[in-house]
């Protein structure tokens, strides 16, 4: 039986201690809270029962006992979450939809492998194998540690330059083993988001100021890392690095308690993984930055066609040009879907909720979440 789930991958890179384990635990734990389960249009379910218990226990330890999870060293983990829609429609209507559920695969890459040399052949092989496992990701997060920025207040360039340089060197050390016979990669993260982890430590810094700080203090290193990333991928014009920025905080940490409800930006993880590829790949295809065959591959990988159908509902339900979308799914029209915004987007979302079309409601809600993230100045999306 053919799978009715569509899969999106996100790769998370950060130095040891930058908060990757806390982040994934806080992301998942919040989706298991009673109020979330009652109000959400979908359930987030860890595909592995063991990972479910591990992540939930870590979250509860922070929430109830102010226990910070132990640091993981040289531990590469992929977490798989199914986003299961609360859809009660009959089977005939369900099968008319392009898919039933989304699956998010969250790849956590050990920071130590960018910070220091591997200790032997086995670890070197593990490092390459781990990186290959995340090559199917559309979106990657590169974490900037808010604590490290705070520690280098007034001389942030020292930390930022070192961070970006270590990542650049780490990638270069992998290049020969990843590019077999020198062949450039088609499957490679093409949207790299600069993310400020532990942003609660810098409460007066908005996403524009975070962006400006990076560009002012480390523009050359950003350019150099961009060139290295471009050296991995076929059609390097279809690559975004240093153009998208987000603020993230897993909780507010005090001396004797951890406020897990005071999160920043974690609610944008799913929307970014699901929607940014839709928007960016359609734009690149429209601008003819990618050749036809690769463009079709990227659009398909991003599930653009399915998502566009879901966003607009069933064929003929909407009037005019948008109602004819399903019979003319080219990049220009897909781009119009990606640009649904404001009142029009809210109208589509409200109609989907009223009709109990939870797939369309979820995806349009994702789009609204991204808009609200920009309004709150915790997200900046590339204008290119």
Backbone torsions as a table, in degrees:
resi	resn	phi	psi	omega
1	UNK	NA	131.4	-177.2
2	UNK	-69.5	138.7	-178.7
3	UNK	-64.9	140.6	177.7
4	UNK	-105.5	21.1	179.1
5	UNK	-113.5	145.3	176.6
6	UNK	-113.8	136.0	-168.9
7	UNK	-111.6	133.6	173.1
8	UNK	-123.7	139.9	-178.5
9	UNK	-114.7	143.1	174.4
10	UNK	-133.2	134.1	-179.6
11	UNK	-108.5	132.6	-177.7
12	UNK	-116.3	119.0	-180.0
13	UNK	-114.2	136.8	176.6
14	UNK	-171.5	153.7	177.4
15	UNK	-62.8	162.1	173.8
16	UNK	-60.2	135.0	-179.0
17	UNK	86.1	2.8	-177.7
18	UNK	-82.2	-5.3	172.6
19	UNK	103.9	18.6	-177.0
20	UNK	-65.1	-45.0	-178.6
21	UNK	-66.5	-43.3	177.4
22	UNK	-61.5	-38.4	-176.7
23	UNK	-63.9	-50.4	-177.6
24	UNK	-67.5	-33.5	177.7
25	UNK	-67.8	-42.0	179.6
26	UNK	-68.2	-41.4	176.9
27	UNK	-56.8	-50.0	-175.4
28	UNK	-74.9	-43.0	-177.5
29	UNK	-58.3	-38.7	-179.5
30	UNK	-62.9	-31.0	-179.0
31	UNK	-76.9	-7.9	179.0
32	UNK	-99.7	-2.6	178.6
33	UNK	-69.9	149.4	-175.7
34	UNK	-58.4	-45.1	-176.6
35	UNK	-65.2	-34.0	178.2
36	UNK	-68.5	-45.9	-178.7
37	UNK	-61.7	-31.6	-177.7
38	UNK	-78.6	-35.7	-172.6
39	UNK	-97.8	-21.4	-173.4
40	UNK	-73.8	150.4	176.1
41	UNK	-80.0	-6.2	-177.5
42	UNK	-148.8	159.1	173.4
43	UNK	-102.8	141.1	173.5
44	UNK	-104.0	117.0	-173.3
45	UNK	-123.9	124.7	173.8
46	UNK	-69.8	127.8	-177.5
47	UNK	-66.0	-27.1	177.6
48	UNK	-99.1	124.2	178.2
49	UNK	-62.7	-34.8	179.1
50	UNK	-65.7	-44.1	177.8
51	UNK	-65.7	-36.9	176.5
52	UNK	-56.0	-50.4	-178.1
53	UNK	-66.0	-40.4	-179.6
54	UNK	-62.9	-50.6	-177.4
55	UNK	-67.4	-40.5	-179.4
56	UNK	-67.5	-40.3	177.7
57	UNK	-62.4	-43.1	178.5
58	UNK	-61.0	-43.1	178.8
59	UNK	-62.3	-46.3	-179.2
60	UNK	-66.5	-34.1	176.6
61	UNK	-62.8	-39.4	176.3
62	UNK	-68.9	-44.5	-174.4
63	UNK	-67.4	-45.4	-170.5
64	UNK	-98.4	-26.2	-174.0
65	UNK	-127.6	6.7	-179.3
66	UNK	54.2	36.4	179.3
67	UNK	-93.0	118.5	175.4
68	UNK	-83.5	131.2	-177.9
69	UNK	-63.0	149.5	177.1
70	UNK	-62.7	145.0	177.4
71	UNK	-66.3	139.1	175.1
72	UNK	-100.9	133.0	-179.1
73	UNK	-118.3	132.7	179.4
74	UNK	53.6	33.7	-179.5
75	UNK	-112.0	110.8	178.3
76	UNK	-101.1	126.4	-176.3
77	UNK	-134.7	139.1	170.4
78	UNK	-113.1	125.7	179.4
79	UNK	-106.4	132.7	-179.6
80	UNK	-116.3	122.6	-179.3
81	UNK	-119.4	131.6	172.7
82	UNK	-97.1	130.3	176.9
83	UNK	-98.9	97.7	-171.8
84	UNK	-96.9	118.4	-175.8
85	UNK	-72.4	142.7	177.5
86	UNK	-86.9	66.2	-173.0
87	UNK	-102.2	122.0	-177.7
88	UNK	-109.4	15.5	-178.1
89	UNK	-70.8	164.5	-179.3
90	UNK	-70.5	163.7	-173.3
91	UNK	-62.4	-34.6	-179.5
92	UNK	-64.3	-45.2	177.9
93	UNK	-66.4	-39.5	179.5
94	UNK	-60.7	-43.6	-177.5
95	UNK	-69.8	-18.8	176.9
96	UNK	-75.3	-16.4	178.4
97	UNK	-79.2	151.7	-176.8
98	UNK	-67.0	-29.5	176.1
99	UNK	-162.2	162.0	-176.2
100	UNK	-95.4	-33.6	-171.5
101	UNK	-150.3	157.1	172.8
102	UNK	-103.0	150.7	174.5
103	UNK	-126.1	129.8	177.7
104	UNK	-107.0	123.2	174.4
105	UNK	-107.4	117.7	-174.5
106	UNK	-106.0	111.4	-179.5
107	UNK	-98.2	126.0	-179.0
108	UNK	-109.8	112.0	-175.9
109	UNK	-98.2	126.1	-175.6
110	UNK	-60.1	128.6	-180.0
111	UNK	-64.7	-29.3	-177.4
112	UNK	-60.3	-28.2	-177.4
113	UNK	-73.5	-11.8	171.9
114	UNK	-101.4	-14.2	-173.5
115	UNK	-99.0	-23.9	-176.1
116	UNK	-150.3	163.2	-178.8
117	UNK	-70.0	151.7	176.3
118	UNK	-72.3	157.3	-172.3
119	UNK	-92.1	-7.0	179.9
120	UNK	177.3	-177.4	-174.8
121	UNK	-64.0	-38.9	-178.6
122	UNK	-64.2	-45.0	179.2
123	UNK	-66.7	-36.6	177.4
124	UNK	-62.1	-41.2	178.4
125	UNK	-66.3	-40.6	178.1
126	UNK	-62.1	-40.4	-178.9
127	UNK	-62.4	-46.5	179.3
128	UNK	-65.1	-44.1	-179.9
129	UNK	-61.7	-39.7	178.4
130	UNK	-64.3	-43.5	-179.6
131	UNK	-64.9	-39.4	179.1
132	UNK	-61.9	-32.8	-178.1
133	UNK	-66.6	-22.5	-178.1
134	UNK	-104.0	8.2	-178.2
135	UNK	-67.1	-20.0	178.0
136	UNK	-80.8	0.4	-179.6
137	UNK	-70.4	138.2	172.4
138	UNK	-83.7	-34.7	-172.2
139	UNK	-122.6	136.6	175.2
140	UNK	-126.9	141.3	173.5
141	UNK	-107.1	127.7	173.1
142	UNK	-108.3	112.3	-171.9
143	UNK	-84.0	132.0	168.6
144	UNK	-105.1	122.0	-172.8
145	UNK	-78.0	116.4	-179.7
146	UNK	-60.7	-34.1	178.1
147	UNK	-65.5	-40.3	179.8
148	UNK	-68.0	-36.4	175.5
149	UNK	-63.0	-42.9	179.5
150	UNK	-63.5	-40.0	178.9
151	UNK	-64.5	-25.4	-178.5
152	UNK	-108.6	28.7	-179.7
153	UNK	-54.2	128.1	-178.6
154	UNK	90.8	-18.4	176.1
155	UNK	-139.7	47.2	-176.7
156	UNK	-58.8	-27.2	-177.9
157	UNK	-59.8	-30.7	-179.9
158	UNK	-61.9	-46.1	179.2
159	UNK	-70.2	-47.8	-174.6
160	UNK	-63.6	-43.2	179.1
161	UNK	-63.6	-41.5	179.6
162	UNK	-65.5	-42.6	179.2
163	UNK	-59.0	-52.9	-175.7
164	UNK	-68.4	-35.2	178.6
165	UNK	-66.8	-40.4	179.8
166	UNK	-66.0	-37.4	176.8
167	UNK	-67.2	-41.3	179.4
168	UNK	-61.4	-46.7	-179.5
169	UNK	-65.8	-38.1	178.1
170	UNK	-62.4	-42.4	178.6
171	UNK	-65.6	-41.6	179.1
172	UNK	-61.8	-35.2	179.8
173	UNK	-68.2	-21.6	179.4
174	UNK	-92.2	-16.2	-166.3
175	UNK	-58.2	-47.7	-177.1
176	UNK	-62.2	-30.5	-178.7
177	UNK	-85.9	-21.2	179.8
178	UNK	-89.5	-31.6	-179.2
179	UNK	-96.4	89.7	-179.5
180	UNK	-67.1	126.2	-177.0
181	UNK	57.1	23.9	178.0
182	UNK	75.2	8.8	-177.5
183	UNK	-75.8	125.6	179.7
184	UNK	-68.2	154.5	-173.0
185	UNK	-90.5	139.3	168.8
186	UNK	-90.3	-39.6	178.4
187	UNK	-89.5	108.1	-176.1
188	UNK	-165.7	141.8	176.9
189	UNK	-57.5	123.5	-176.9
190	UNK	-106.6	-11.4	177.6
191	UNK	-120.0	107.6	-178.9
192	UNK	-108.3	119.3	-176.9
193	UNK	-104.1	129.1	173.3
194	UNK	-82.7	118.7	-173.3
195	UNK	-120.3	130.2	175.5
196	UNK	-89.4	105.6	175.6
197	UNK	-81.9	158.7	-177.8
198	UNK	56.4	38.7	-176.8
199	UNK	-65.0	-16.5	177.8
200	UNK	-63.2	-22.3	178.3
201	UNK	-74.6	-14.2	179.4
202	UNK	-127.7	65.4	-170.6
203	UNK	-64.7	-20.1	-178.3
204	UNK	-92.8	2.9	-178.2
205	UNK	-98.2	115.3	175.5
206	UNK	-92.4	176.3	-172.6
207	UNK	-66.6	-29.4	178.1
208	UNK	-69.0	-40.1	178.4
209	UNK	-69.3	-35.0	174.6
210	UNK	-62.8	-47.9	176.6
211	UNK	-57.0	-47.9	-176.7
212	UNK	-65.1	-36.4	178.5
213	UNK	-62.1	-45.2	180.0
214	UNK	-63.0	-44.3	-177.7
215	UNK	-69.6	-40.5	-179.7
216	UNK	-66.4	-43.2	-170.9
217	UNK	-90.7	-22.2	-171.9
218	UNK	-146.8	36.6	-178.4
219	UNK	-61.2	-43.6	-178.7
220	UNK	-60.6	-42.7	-179.4
221	UNK	-68.3	-34.4	174.7
222	UNK	-63.4	-45.1	179.1
223	UNK	-61.8	-42.0	-179.2
224	UNK	-65.3	-41.9	179.1
225	UNK	-67.5	-36.9	176.2
226	UNK	-59.7	-43.6	180.0
227	UNK	-64.5	-37.8	178.0
228	UNK	-65.0	-46.2	177.7
229	UNK	-59.7	-41.8	179.3
230	UNK	-63.1	-27.3	179.4
231	UNK	-73.4	-7.3	177.7
232	UNK	-94.0	-24.5	-160.6
233	UNK	-115.6	139.8	173.1
234	UNK	-69.3	138.5	-177.0
235	UNK	57.0	73.8	-174.2
236	UNK	-69.5	-12.7	175.9
237	UNK	-64.6	-28.7	178.1
238	UNK	-89.2	63.1	-179.0
239	UNK	-150.0	132.1	-179.8
240	UNK	-121.8	117.4	176.4
241	UNK	-141.6	136.3	-179.2
242	UNK	71.8	23.0	-179.2
243	UNK	-120.2	-20.0	-179.6
244	UNK	-119.1	140.4	-174.9
245	UNK	-140.5	146.0	178.9
246	UNK	-148.8	147.9	173.9
247	UNK	-100.6	132.9	-179.0
248	UNK	-130.2	140.7	171.7
249	UNK	-148.2	126.5	-176.1
250	UNK	-78.9	-23.7	-178.5
251	UNK	-177.2	173.2	171.7
252	UNK	-103.2	119.4	-174.4
253	UNK	-99.7	118.6	172.9
254	UNK	-110.4	177.0	-175.5
255	UNK	-61.1	-38.2	-173.4
256	UNK	-123.6	7.2	177.8
257	UNK	-156.7	158.6	177.4
258	UNK	-123.9	117.0	-179.3
259	UNK	-88.9	92.9	-175.4
260	UNK	-72.5	-16.2	178.9
261	UNK	-78.6	-15.4	-178.6
262	UNK	-94.4	70.6	179.7
263	UNK	-99.6	157.8	176.2
264	UNK	-131.7	123.5	168.7
265	UNK	80.2	-13.5	-177.1
266	UNK	-66.3	-27.0	177.5
267	UNK	-69.4	-8.5	178.7
268	UNK	-92.6	-7.6	-177.4
269	UNK	-59.8	-52.5	179.3
270	UNK	-62.4	-48.8	177.8
271	UNK	-58.5	-39.7	-179.9
272	UNK	-65.8	-43.1	-179.3
273	UNK	-65.3	-37.0	-175.5
274	UNK	-84.7	-39.1	-167.7
275	UNK	-101.3	-33.0	-178.3
276	UNK	-59.6	-42.2	176.2
277	UNK	-60.5	-40.7	177.0
278	UNK	-55.3	-48.0	-176.9
279	UNK	-71.2	-48.6	-172.2
280	UNK	-71.6	-43.3	-178.3
281	UNK	-66.2	-38.5	177.1
282	UNK	-63.2	-40.6	179.9
283	UNK	-65.3	-42.8	179.4
284	UNK	-63.4	-39.9	178.5
285	UNK	-66.1	-40.1	179.4
286	UNK	-62.8	-38.9	-179.6
287	UNK	-82.9	0.8	179.2
288	UNK	59.0	36.3	175.9
289	UNK	-80.7	-15.6	-178.1
290	UNK	-127.8	138.8	179.1
291	UNK	-65.6	162.6	-171.5
292	UNK	-54.9	-49.0	-175.8
293	UNK	-65.3	-46.1	178.9
294	UNK	-67.6	-38.3	178.2
295	UNK	-59.1	-43.7	178.2
296	UNK	-63.4	-38.7	179.4
297	UNK	-64.5	-43.9	-179.9
298	UNK	-65.7	-43.1	-179.6
299	UNK	-63.5	-39.6	178.5
300	UNK	-67.8	-43.6	180.0
301	UNK	-59.6	-38.1	179.7
302	UNK	-76.1	-3.5	-177.7
303	UNK	60.0	35.7	-175.9
304	UNK	-60.6	-46.7	-175.6
305	UNK	-63.8	-43.5	-179.7
306	UNK	-66.4	-41.7	-178.5
307	UNK	-67.8	-38.4	178.0
308	UNK	-61.3	-43.0	177.8
309	UNK	-60.9	-44.1	-179.4
310	UNK	-65.9	-39.4	-178.9
311	UNK	-62.3	-35.2	-173.6
312	UNK	-99.6	-1.8	179.4
313	UNK	80.8	-166.2	-175.8
314	UNK	-76.2	153.3	-176.7
315	UNK	-56.1	133.3	176.5
316	UNK	87.5	-7.4	-177.7
317	UNK	-74.3	-30.1	-178.5
318	UNK	-105.0	147.3	-174.6
319	UNK	-79.6	163.1	168.5
320	UNK	64.2	-146.9	-173.2
321	UNK	-61.4	-39.0	-178.8
322	UNK	-67.8	-33.0	178.0
323	UNK	-68.1	-22.6	179.6
324	UNK	-93.3	7.1	-173.3
325	UNK	-57.7	-41.8	-172.5
326	UNK	-66.2	-20.5	177.8
327	UNK	-93.0	-3.5	-177.7
328	UNK	-142.5	61.2	-176.0
329	UNK	-85.2	79.1	173.3
330	UNK	-107.0	168.9	-174.7
331	UNK	-57.9	-35.5	-178.9
332	UNK	-63.1	-43.7	-179.1
333	UNK	-73.2	-36.9	175.6
334	UNK	-59.8	-38.1	179.2
335	UNK	-62.2	-34.9	177.0
336	UNK	-62.9	-38.4	177.3
337	UNK	-62.2	-45.6	-178.1
338	UNK	-62.5	-24.5	-177.3
339	UNK	-93.0	2.1	173.9
340	UNK	-52.3	129.1	-174.4
341	UNK	-152.0	167.4	171.1
342	UNK	56.5	-135.7	-174.3
343	UNK	-62.8	-38.8	179.9
344	UNK	-62.0	-42.9	179.3
345	UNK	-65.3	-41.7	179.2
346	UNK	-64.9	-36.0	178.4
347	UNK	-64.5	-44.5	178.9
348	UNK	-62.6	-41.5	180.0
349	UNK	-64.1	-46.5	-179.0
350	UNK	-62.5	-40.9	179.3
351	UNK	-64.3	-40.4	-179.8
352	UNK	-65.0	-41.3	178.5
353	UNK	-63.4	-44.6	-178.9
354	UNK	-61.3	-35.2	-179.4
355	UNK	-86.5	1.2	-177.1
356	UNK	58.4	31.1	173.6
357	UNK	-88.8	83.8	-169.5
358	UNK	-70.4	-24.8	177.4
359	UNK	-67.1	-53.3	177.8
360	UNK	-61.7	-38.7	-179.8
361	UNK	-64.4	-40.7	-179.6
362	UNK	-65.9	-46.0	-177.2
363	UNK	-68.8	-38.9	176.1
364	UNK	-69.5	-31.8	174.4
365	UNK	-64.4	-39.2	175.1
366	UNK	-57.7	-45.1	179.8
367	UNK	-63.1	-40.4	176.7
368	UNK	-64.9	-38.2	178.2
369	UNK	-59.8	-40.6	178.9
370	UNK	-65.1	-41.6	176.6
371	UNK	-60.6	-44.7	-178.8
372	UNK	-67.1	-34.0	175.0
373	UNK	-60.8	-37.9	177.2
374	UNK	-70.5	-40.4	179.3
375	UNK	-62.4	-35.7	179.3
376	UNK	-81.6	-2.5	178.8
377	UNK	61.7	38.6	171.4
378	UNK	-113.2	-4.8	178.6
379	UNK	-135.7	137.0	171.7
380	UNK	-129.5	119.9	178.4
381	UNK	-100.5	143.0	-179.9
382	UNK	-56.2	140.5	174.9
383	UNK	-93.1	-2.7	-176.4
384	UNK	-85.9	NA	NA
